[in-house]
Amino acid sequence: MTATAATIEVVCRICGQPLTLPAPEETESALGRQLLGLAQNAVHEACQQSHQANRLEQERIRLLELRTQAWVGICPPLYQNTDAERLAIKRKAPQKFADAMGWSYGPKGLGFFGTTGGGKTRTAYLVLHREHLNGRAVAAMTHTEFTSTATRLALSDRKGEQQRWLRLMKTVDILFVDDLGKSRFTTASGDAKHGEEALWDIAEHRWSHLLPLFFTCNFADGNALAGAMSDDKGQAFVRRLREFCTIIPF
């Protein structure tokens, strides 16, 4: 470090090139000596900005790697390597596929009606994967998994576990229920009523709190889905699905 009457010549801590700084007025005072010491750690403004940008990029890459690893625990293996170009829906109905992929995060979710094999689940997971990598928290399960979990927890003595699960289903950024209606909503013995009640409770909470719900359904339309539910809930639930989801027929 060299000094003149008005400036100090130091070396940039990042690039190692000369850097000129204004010298403190009193270099012999305690404050002046402290300022001279600090000057030895000085950096060019452009170097500092570049260094910060590099740190942010490294952190972005690290988080992306972590989220990519986490996706394996969210998406079933069958759908993890979906090639969008090979989906029948993209070839036969490109606008429907574009509408699905054009979804942007907000209170209105996505719903897919159509027969098996049309690409509903794969398309849903493509959208969810994108949102997951963008930092959204995603919970995904089949309707059968949802119903069995809701029933098991409702009949369990561990009510704290049930409340934690319900809270997660209600507040996660995006909830996806695959094959909605494939599992029985109700039976003569009532052993599936807990699944229907939990679904209604969770969906109503999400809609009232402007959180999106995704679903796929093998029924041709909402009327068939409503017919599979309880008389007092079917039509009302499907009406709410149509209100709070963008419905894409496959």
C-alpha positions in Angstrom: 0.0 0.0 0.0 1.4 3.4 -1.0 -0.1 6.8 -0.1 0.1 10.4 -1.4 -1.3 13.5 0.2 -4.8 12.8 -1.2 -5.0 9.1 -2.2 -4.0 5.6 -1.3 -2.9 3.0 -3.7 -4.0 -0.6 -2.7 -4.6 -3.8 -4.5 -8.2 -5.1 -5.1 -8.8 -8.1 -2.9 -10.7 -9.9 -5.7 -8.8 -9.2 -8.9 -5.4 -8.2 -7.6 -5.2 -5.1 -9.7 -4.4 -1.5 -8.4 -7.1 0.4 -6.7 -6.9 4.1 -5.8 -8.8 5.4 -2.8 -9.0 8.8 -1.1 -6.7 8.9 1.9 -7.9 9.8 5.4 -7.0 13.3 6.4 -5.2 12.2 9.6 -3.3 9.1 8.9 -1.5 9.2 12.2 -4.7 9.2 14.3 -6.3 6.1 15.6 -9.2 6.5 13.3 -6.8 7.2 10.4 -4.8 4.1 11.0 -8.1 2.1 11.2 -9.2 3.4 7.9 -5.8 2.6 6.3 -6.2 -1.0 7.6 -9.7 -1.3 6.2 -8.4 0.0 2.8 -6.3 -3.1 2.4 -9.5 -5.1 2.0 -11.0 -2.8 -0.6 -12.3 -4.1 -3.9 -13.4 -2.5 -7.2 -17.1 -1.9 -7.5 -17.3 -4.0 -10.7 -15.4 -6.8 -9.0 -17.8 -6.7 -6.0 -20.8 -6.9 -8.3 -19.3 -9.8 -10.3 -18.4 -11.6 -7.1 -21.9 -11.2 -5.7 -23.5 -12.4 -9.0 -21.3 -15.5 -9.0 -22.3 -16.3 -5.4 -26.0 -15.9 -6.3 -25.6 -18.1 -9.3 -23.8 -20.8 -7.3 -26.5 -20.7 -4.7 -29.2 -21.0 -7.5 -27.4 -24.0 -8.9 -27.1 -25.6 -5.5 -30.8 -25.1 -4.7 -31.8 -26.4 -8.2 -29.8 -29.6 -7.5 -31.5 -30.0 -4.2 -34.9 -29.6 -5.7 -34.1 -32.0 -8.5 -33.1 -34.6 -6.0 -36.3 -33.9 -4.0 -38.5 -34.4 -7.0 -37.7 -38.1 -7.0 -39.6 -38.4 -3.7 -42.6 -36.5 -5.1 -43.2 -37.8 -8.6 -43.6 -41.6 -9.2 -40.8 -43.1 -11.3 -43.1 -43.8 -14.2 -43.6 -40.1 -14.8 -40.2 -38.7 -14.0 -38.7 -38.9 -17.5 -41.8 -37.9 -19.5 -40.9 -36.6 -23.0 -43.4 -33.9 -23.8 -42.9 -34.4 -27.5 -44.1 -38.0 -27.4 -47.4 -37.2 -25.6 -50.5 -38.0 -27.7 -52.3 -34.9 -26.4 -49.5 -32.6 -27.7 -49.7 -34.2 -31.2 -53.5 -34.5 -31.4 -54.6 -31.5 -29.5 -51.6 -29.1 -29.2 -53.8 -26.2 -28.0 -55.0 -28.2 -25.0 -51.4 -29.1 -24.2 -50.4 -25.5 -24.5 -53.2 -24.4 -22.3 -52.1 -26.8 -19.6 -48.4 -25.9 -19.8 -49.3 -22.2 -19.9 -50.7 -22.4 -16.4 -49.2 -19.9 -14.0 -49.3 -20.0 -10.3 -52.4 -18.6 -8.8 -55.6 -19.5 -7.0 -57.1 -21.3 -10.0 -55.8 -24.9 -10.3 -55.9 -27.4 -13.2 -58.3 -30.3 -13.8 -58.1 -33.0 -16.5 -61.1 -35.1 -17.5 -60.7 -38.0 -19.9 -60.2 -41.7 -20.4 -57.1 -43.6 -19.4 -54.0 -43.3 -21.7 -54.6 -39.7 -22.9 -51.6 -38.3 -21.0 -53.5 -36.5 -18.2 -51.1 -37.5 -15.4 -48.0 -37.0 -17.4 -49.1 -33.5 -18.4 -49.9 -32.6 -14.8 -46.5 -33.8 -13.6 -44.8 -31.7 -16.3 -46.4 -28.6 -15.0 -45.8 -29.6 -11.4 -42.1 -30.3 -12.1 -41.7 -26.8 -13.5 -43.4 -25.2 -10.5 -41.3 -27.4 -8.1 -38.1 -26.3 -9.7 -39.3 -22.7 -9.4 -39.5 -23.1 -5.6 -43.2 -24.2 -5.1 -43.9 -26.8 -2.5 -45.8 -29.7 -4.1 -47.8 -32.6 -2.6 -49.0 -35.3 -5.0 -50.8 -38.6 -4.5 -53.4 -40.8 -6.1 -57.0 -40.5 -4.9 -56.6 -44.1 -3.5 -53.6 -43.0 -1.4 -55.4 -39.9 -0.3 -58.5 -41.8 0.8 -56.6 -44.6 2.6 -54.4 -42.0 4.5 -57.5 -39.9 5.4 -59.3 -43.0 6.7 -56.3 -44.4 8.6 -55.7 -41.1 10.3 -59.4 -40.5 11.1 -59.6 -43.9 12.9 -56.2 -43.5 14.6 -55.8 -42.5 18.2 -52.9 -40.2 17.1 -55.0 -37.1 16.4 -51.9 -34.9 16.3 -50.7 -36.9 13.2 -54.1 -36.4 11.5 -54.0 -32.6 12.2 -50.5 -32.3 10.8 -51.4 -34.1 7.6 -54.6 -32.1 7.2 -52.6 -28.9 7.7 -50.1 -29.9 5.1 -52.8 -30.8 2.5 -54.5 -27.5 3.2 -51.5 -25.2 3.0 -48.9 -26.7 0.6 -48.4 -24.5 -2.4 -49.9 -27.0 -4.9 -51.9 -30.1 -4.1 -52.3 -32.7 -6.8 -54.8 -35.6 -6.5 -54.4 -38.1 -9.4 -57.3 -40.3 -10.6 -59.9 -38.5 -8.6 -62.9 -40.8 -8.2 -61.0 -44.0 -8.9 -61.2 -44.8 -5.2 -64.7 -45.2 -3.7 -66.1 -42.1 -2.2 -68.7 -43.9 -0.1 -69.8 -47.5 0.6 -72.8 -49.1 2.2 -70.7 -49.6 5.4 -69.4 -46.0 5.3 -65.8 -47.1 5.4 -64.8 -44.5 2.8 -66.6 -41.5 4.2 -63.5 -40.2 5.9 -61.8 -39.8 2.5 -64.7 -37.8 1.0 -65.0 -35.6 4.1 -61.3 -34.9 4.2 -61.3 -34.0 0.5 -64.2 -31.6 0.9 -62.6 -30.0 4.0 -59.2 -29.7 2.4 -60.5 -28.4 -1.0 -62.7 -25.8 0.6 -59.9 -24.5 2.8 -57.6 -24.3 -0.2 -60.1 -22.5 -2.4 -61.0 -20.0 0.4 -57.3 -19.3 0.9 -56.6 -18.9 -2.8 -54.4 -22.0 -3.1 -54.5 -24.1 -6.3 -55.7 -27.8 -6.5 -54.7 -30.0 -9.4 -56.6 -33.2 -10.3 -57.0 -35.8 -13.0 -60.2 -37.8 -13.5 -61.0 -40.8 -15.7 -64.6 -39.9 -15.8 -65.7 -38.2 -19.0 -67.0 -35.2 -17.3 -67.9 -33.6 -14.0 -71.5 -35.0 -14.0 -70.1 -38.6 -13.9 -67.8 -37.6 -11.0 -70.6 -36.0 -9.1 -72.6 -39.2 -9.5 -69.9 -41.2 -7.7 -70.0 -39.0 -4.6 -72.6 -38.5 -1.8 -75.8 -37.0 -2.9 -75.3 -34.0 -0.6 -71.8 -33.3 -1.8 -71.3 -34.5 -5.4 -72.9 -31.6 -7.5 -71.6 -29.0 -5.1 -68.1 -30.3 -5.1 -67.9 -30.5 -8.9 -69.4 -27.1 -9.2 -66.5 -25.8 -7.1 -64.0 -27.7 -9.1 -65.3 -26.0 -12.3 -65.1 -22.6 -10.5 -61.6 -22.9 -9.1 -59.9 -25.1 -11.7 -59.2 -24.6 -15.4 -60.8 -27.7 -16.8 -59.1 -29.3 -19.8 -60.9 -32.4 -21.4 -58.5 -35.0 -22.7 
